[in-house]
């Protein structure tokens, strides 16, 4: 089959996030399909942007044909980002004839975070008599309404809601990264038989079980902590309010005196300086902040920890499910997880590879850390092993790509 993925923020190893379209495409190519990805030439998620001069240019990345649409740059959010989105959608319509000529799709997947691309994807699919698939990454327009405080009558939100409803009513298949969205989508017009849950995953082909070495600064600290602490709790990723790290740092105060529990945060973000200041003000000598490491160094880094933390703010959004990439990394590391997110039937809970607690609940977090500190190494290892075994079997992109195609062929 010829597969066309429309993803505004599509990336690759050389450009950076987001990676899901790339990894699915690589697997589909190995399974005998042809894949074309359409993306904007500017995305805030990437480390590097594709350099193009024309409105539409192609690039071959590892056998995947990327079609880049020229869009204006922006920093952060706001009106410039909205202009960037609208430009991308407009040019999808403008160049749909050329897009069809270059991709001749049997399947068109609308996969941008926001739903506006579904109109152009629908038009392309209809013109080439292809099947339309909508892939849900995030709860738009619900996310900007709840996080940004926008009214449902705001013109941008109204536009997004109409697009979401159009996707539910007009797609042939609906793929959701979030596991608890079916009921919500049915309320917006989706036939529940079209719904399929396919989460994020990892690439078996790029997995290095030994891991790439970590920076000397990280190695020296973690080796020292191994000799000084009974329990090292690690966090990797963005230091942003959405990850509920204030409560993580605050909880360390209660273990500050005996120094048997160490808290290590690895990464960068808008809240990092504030978190460092909180630790300084409380004279905490059991909290450590380290710079981020490369994606390939993550397995080696995580091997030094005894316990891993992932958190989120108290939000109604989490009842629809989450798609944290770090959870897959944590599971592959064979470490138990504290999952402080209000997600019903979460992966951590379902697999039994850690303990789920309510979001932003410090007493529960303290109790859970204490519980893990009293477990033997063997008990923690057994819990972590459940996560690794599940991830290897169910969350690799080879398996997920097959499930994606099977969902389409069997429906």
Long-range contacts (C-beta under 8 A, 24 or more apart in sequence): 1-33, 1-34, 1-106, 1-107, 1-405, 2-33, 2-34, 2-35, 2-36, 2-103, 2-104, 2-105, 2-106, 2-107, 3-28, 3-33, 3-34, 3-35, 3-36, 3-105, 3-106, 3-107, 3-109, 4-35, 4-36, 4-37, 4-38, 4-99, 4-103, 4-105, 4-107, 4-108, 4-109, 4-124, 4-130, 5-35, 5-36, 5-37, 5-38, 5-109, 5-111, 6-38, 6-92, 6-108, 6-109, 6-110, 6-111, 6-112, 6-117, 6-120, 6-121, 6-124, 7-37, 7-38, 7-39, 7-109, 7-111, 7-112, 8-39, 8-40, 8-43, 8-85, 8-88, 8-112, 8-113, 8-114, 8-117, 9-39, 9-40, 9-43, 9-45, 9-46, 9-112, 9-113, 10-37, 10-38, 10-39, 10-43, 10-66, 10-111, 11-39, 11-43, 11-45, 11-46, 12-61, 12-62, 12-64, 12-66, 14-48, 14-61, 15-46, 15-47, 15-48, 15-49, 15-50, 16-45, 16-46, 16-47, 16-48, 17-45, 17-46, 18-45, 20-111, 20-200, 21-111, 22-61, 22-64, 23-201, 23-202, 23-203, 23-397, 23-401, 24-397, 24-400, 24-401, 24-404, 25-64, 26-62, 26-63, 26-64, 26-203, 26-205, 26-397, 27-397, 27-398, 27-400, 27-401, 27-402, 28-401, 28-405, 29-63, 29-64, 31-401, 31-402, 31-405, 33-405, 34-103, 35-64, 35-65, 36-64, 36-65, 36-66, 36-67, 36-99, 36-102, 36-103, 36-105, 37-64, 37-65, 37-66, 37-67, 38-66, 38-67, 38-68, 38-69, 38-92, 38-99, 39-66, 39-67, 39-68, 39-69, 40-68, 40-69, 40-71, 40-84, 40-87, 40-88, 41-68, 41-69, 41-70, 41-71, 42-71, 42-72, 42-73, 42-74, 42-84, 44-74, 44-75, 44-76, 44-81, 49-73, 55-91, 55-94, 55-95, 56-91, 56-95, 56-98, 56-99, 58-102, 65-102, 65-103, 67-99, 67-102, 67-103, 69-95, 82-156, 85-114, 85-116, 86-116, 88-112, 88-117, 89-116, 89-117, 89-119, 89-120, 92-117, 92-120, 92-121, 92-124, 93-119, 93-120, 93-123, 96-120, 96-123, 96-124, 96-127, 99-124, 100-124, 100-127, 100-128, 104-128, 105-130, 106-130, 106-131, 107-131, 107-133, 107-408, 108-132, 108-133, 109-133, 109-134, 109-135, 109-175, 110-134, 110-135, 110-167, 110-171, 111-135, 111-137, 112-137, 113-137, 113-138, 113-140, 114-140, 114-160, 114-163, 115-140, 115-141, 115-160, 115-163, 115-164, 115-166, 115-167, 116-159, 116-160, 116-163, 118-163, 118-166, 118-167, 118-170, 118-171, 119-163, 119-166, 122-166, 122-170, 131-172, 131-173, 131-408, 132-170, 132-171, 132-172, 132-173, 133-171, 133-172, 133-173, 133-174, 133-175, 133-408, 134-167, 134-168, 134-171, 134-173, 134-174, 134-175, 135-175, 135-176, 135-177, 136-174, 136-175, 136-176, 136-177, 136-178, 136-181, 136-185, 137-177, 137-323, 138-178, 139-178, 139-181, 139-184, 139-317, 139-320, 140-164, 142-317, 143-317, 146-315, 146-316, 146-317, 147-315, 147-317, 164-188, 165-189, 172-408, 172-411, 173-407, 173-408, 173-411, 175-404, 175-407, 176-321, 177-321, 177-323, 178-320, 178-321, 178-322, 178-323, 179-321, 179-345, 180-319, 180-320, 180-321, 180-343, 180-344, 180-345, 181-320, 181-321, 184-320, 193-411, 194-411, 196-403, 196-404, 196-407, 196-411, 197-321, 198-400, 198-403, 198-404, 198-407, 199-323, 199-347, 199-395, 199-400, 200-323, 200-325, 200-328, 200-395, 201-328, 201-395, 201-396, 201-397, 201-399, 201-400, 202-328, 202-329, 202-332, 202-391, 202-395, 202-396, 202-397, 203-396, 203-397, 204-396, 204-397, 204-398, 207-332, 208-296, 208-299, 209-299, 210-299, 210-300, 211-296, 211-297, 211-298, 211-299, 211-300, 211-301, 211-303, 212-294, 212-296, 212-297, 212-299, 212-300, 213-297, 213-300, 214-293, 214-297, 214-300, 214-301, 215-291, 215-293, 215-297, 217-290, 217-291, 218-266, 218-290, 218-293, 218-301, 221-264, 221-288, 221-290, 222-264, 222-301, 222-304, 223-304, 225-262, 225-264, 225-288, 225-304, 226-304, 228-259, 228-262, 229-259, 229-260, 229-261, 229-262, 229-286, 230-260, 230-261, 230-373, 231-260, 231-261, 231-262, 231-306, 231-307, 231-369, 231-372, 231-373, 232-261, 232-262, 232-264, 232-304, 232-305, 232-306, 232-307, 233-261, 233-262, 233-263, 233-264, 233-305, 233-306, 233-307, 233-308, 233-309, 233-338, 233-369, 234-264, 234-265, 234-266, 234-301, 234-302, 234-304, 234-305, 234-307, 234-308, 234-309, 234-335, 235-263, 235-264, 235-265, 235-266, 235-267, 235-308, 235-309, 235-310, 236-266, 236-267, 236-292, 236-293, 236-298, 236-301, 236-302, 236-308, 236-326, 236-329, 237-266, 237-267, 237-326, 238-267, 238-268, 238-269, 239-265, 239-267, 239-268, 239-269, 239-270, 239-271, 239-272, 239-275, 240-269, 240-270, 240-271, 241-270, 241-271, 241-313, 242-312, 242-313, 243-269, 243-310, 243-311, 243-312, 244-311, 244-312, 244-313, 244-340, 244-359, 244-360, 245-271, 245-275, 245-311, 246-271, 246-274, 246-275, 246-278, 247-311, 247-340, 247-360, 247-361, 247-362, 247-365, 248-309, 248-311, 248-365, 249-275, 249-278, 249-279, 249-284, 249-287, 250-278, 250-362, 251-362, 251-365, 251-366, 251-369, 252-279, 252-284, 252-286, 252-287, 253-282, 253-284, 254-366, 255-286, 255-369, 256-282, 256-283, 256-284, 256-285, 256-286, 259-285, 259-286, 260-373, 261-286, 261-369, 261-373, 262-286, 262-287, 262-288, 263-287, 263-288, 264-288, 264-290, 264-305, 265-289, 265-290, 266-290, 266-291, 266-292, 266-293, 266-301, 267-291, 267-292, 268-292, 298-329, 299-329, 299-332, 299-333, 302-329, 302-330, 302-333, 302-335, 303-333, 305-333, 305-335, 306-335, 306-372, 306-377, 306-380, 307-335, 307-336, 307-337, 307-338, 307-369, 307-372, 307-380, 308-333, 308-335, 308-336, 308-337, 308-338, 308-354, 309-337, 309-338, 309-340, 310-337, 310-338, 310-339, 310-340, 310-341, 311-338, 311-339, 311-340, 311-341, 311-359, 311-360, 312-340, 312-341, 312-342, 312-343, 312-359, 313-359, 313-360, 314-342, 314-358, 314-359, 314-360, 315-342, 315-359, 318-342, 318-343, 318-359, 319-343, 319-344, 322-346, 328-391, 328-395, 330-387, 331-387, 331-388, 331-390, 331-391, 331-395, 332-387, 332-388, 332-391, 332-392, 333-384, 333-388, 334-381, 334-384, 334-385, 334-387, 334-388, 335-380, 335-384, 335-387, 336-372, 336-380, 336-383, 336-384, 336-387, 337-387, 338-365, 338-368, 338-369, 338-372, 340-364, 340-365, 347-390, 348-387, 351-386, 351-387, 351-390, 352-383, 352-386, 353-383, 353-384, 353-386, 353-387, 353-388, 353-390, 354-383, 354-387
